[in-house]
Amino acid sequence: MVDEDRNLIEILEANSPIDFNKYIGYVSSPKCGAIATFAGITRDTFDGKEVLELQYEAYVPMAIRCLKSLCSSARSSWDIHLIAVAHCLGTVPVGETSVFVAISSVHRADALDACKFLIDELKASVPIWKKEVYTNGEVWKENKEFIERMPDLGKASHDQAGACSGKKEVDAHERKSCCGKKVKVNDKSADSCR
C-alpha cells in the first residue's frame, strides 16, 4: 500500500462536525498497539476576552497538499501505520472541535511524537486561517507556531516563505523523546507542497 493511501485527510465544510469514531476507526488496526489523538477545541476565553466562536477559512487544494506532505514527513521520521487528519471550516462554537488528528503505530512513542509533530506543523504552515469572535469584537489570529517562525521567514526567499514551505525533516536527536521538547524541523524541499 502506498503511504498516501494510508492517510485520511479531510477539510470539512461549514456545519460538518468532526466524527471522532470515523477517524479513530480509520487508524485502528490489529497490527498497532497505540493510537494517539489530538482534538483542538474552541475555548471560551482568550487573553482575558470572552470568545463566542472561531471562524475558519482555507485554501483547500493547497491545505490538502500541505497535509499530505506533512504526513509523508511524519512517516519518514516515525514508524506509523495510519494517519487521519480533519479540520473544520466555517463557524466552530465554544466547546466544539475544529481540528482532529489520529495516528496509529506499533508502539506509543511513535504515535505520540508524530501526532505532536503533525498538529504543530499544521498550525505553523497549512493555509487555514482563524478568526476569533469575542463579545467586544473580532480578530484574525496567527497561530503561535507560525509566529515563532517569523524571524526565519524574513531570511527565506519569497518562494520558500509561503504556506507549507515543503517537506519537513525532523532532527533525529529530538524525535525520540515524546512531547518533551518542541519538535525542530528543517525545510528540505520548497516545492513539494506547490
Solvent accessible surface area in square Angstrom, and as a share of the most:
residue,aa,sasa,rsa
1,M,176,0.79
2,V,104,0.59
3,D,63,0.33
4,E,94,0.42
5,D,90,0.47
6,R,45,0.16
7,N,21,0.11
8,L,39,0.19
9,I,26,0.13
10,E,41,0.18
11,I,20,0.10
12,L,29,0.14
13,E,117,0.53
14,A,51,0.40
15,N,139,0.72
16,S,42,0.27
17,P,106,0.66
18,I,19,0.09
19,D,74,0.38
20,F,83,0.35
21,N,124,0.64
22,K,91,0.38
23,Y,3,0.01
24,I,64,0.32
25,G,47,0.45
26,Y,69,0.26
27,V,0,0.00
28,S,54,0.35
29,S,24,0.15
30,P,146,0.92
31,K,146,0.62
32,C,23,0.14
33,G,70,0.68
34,A,15,0.12
35,I,68,0.35
36,A,6,0.04
37,T,64,0.37
38,F,75,0.31
39,A,36,0.28
40,G,13,0.12
41,I,99,0.50
42,T,2,0.01
43,R,141,0.52
44,D,80,0.41
45,T,68,0.40
46,F,64,0.27
47,D,120,0.62
48,G,83,0.79
49,K,76,0.32
50,E,97,0.44
51,V,6,0.03
52,L,89,0.44
53,E,42,0.19
54,L,15,0.08
55,Q,52,0.23
56,Y,13,0.05
57,E,99,0.44
58,A,25,0.19
59,Y,105,0.40
60,V,45,0.26
61,P,72,0.45
62,M,40,0.18
63,A,0,0.00
64,I,49,0.25
65,R,92,0.34
66,C,0,0.00
67,L,1,0.00
68,K,72,0.31
69,S,12,0.08
70,L,0,0.00
71,C,0,0.00
72,S,44,0.29
73,S,0,0.00
74,A,0,0.00
75,R,26,0.09
76,S,75,0.48
77,S,12,0.08
78,W,14,0.05
79,D,94,0.49
80,I,10,0.05
81,H,40,0.18
82,L,22,0.11
83,I,0,0.00
84,A,0,0.00
85,V,1,0.00
86,A,0,0.00
87,H,4,0.02
88,C,8,0.05
89,L,21,0.10
90,G,21,0.20
91,T,60,0.35
92,V,5,0.03
93,P,66,0.41
94,V,60,0.35
95,G,53,0.51
96,E,85,0.38
97,T,19,0.11
98,S,5,0.03
99,V,2,0.01
100,F,6,0.03
101,V,0,0.00
102,A,0,0.00
103,I,0,0.00
104,S,0,0.00
105,S,0,0.00
106,V,73,0.42
107,H,124,0.55
108,R,178,0.65
109,A,46,0.36
110,D,31,0.16
111,A,0,0.00
112,L,69,0.34
113,D,7,0.03
114,A,0,0.00
115,C,8,0.04
116,K,47,0.20
117,F,1,0.00
118,L,1,0.01
119,I,14,0.07
120,D,25,0.13
121,E,3,0.01
122,L,6,0.03
123,K,46,0.19
124,A,6,0.05
125,S,12,0.08
126,V,11,0.06
127,P,4,0.03
128,I,16,0.08
129,W,125,0.44
130,K,32,0.14
131,K,31,0.13
132,E,9,0.04
133,V,19,0.11
134,Y,11,0.04
135,T,80,0.47
136,N,122,0.63
137,G,39,0.37
138,E,102,0.46
139,V,63,0.36
140,W,121,0.42
141,K,47,0.20
142,E,108,0.48
143,N,30,0.15
144,K,122,0.52
145,E,28,0.12
146,F,68,0.28
147,I,84,0.43
148,E,93,0.41
149,R,57,0.21
150,M,89,0.40
151,P,93,0.59
152,D,86,0.45
153,L,42,0.21
154,G,71,0.69
155,K,169,0.72
156,A,35,0.27
157,S,63,0.40
158,H,166,0.74
159,D,93,0.48
160,Q,80,0.36
161,A,30,0.24
162,G,35,0.34
163,A,38,0.30
164,C,0,0.00
165,S,10,0.06
166,G,0,0.00
167,K,70,0.30
168,K,2,0.01
169,E,81,0.36
170,V,4,0.02
171,D,24,0.12
172,A,61,0.47
173,H,138,0.62
174,E,25,0.11
175,R,61,0.22
176,K,149,0.63
177,S,56,0.36
178,C,50,0.30
179,C,68,0.41
180,G,60,0.58
181,K,130,0.55
182,K,92,0.39
183,V,29,0.17
184,K,105,0.45
185,V,27,0.16
186,N,54,0.28
187,D,79,0.41
188,K,122,0.52
189,S,44,0.29
190,A,26,0.20
191,D,104,0.54
192,S,56,0.36
193,C,1,0.01
194,R,110,0.40
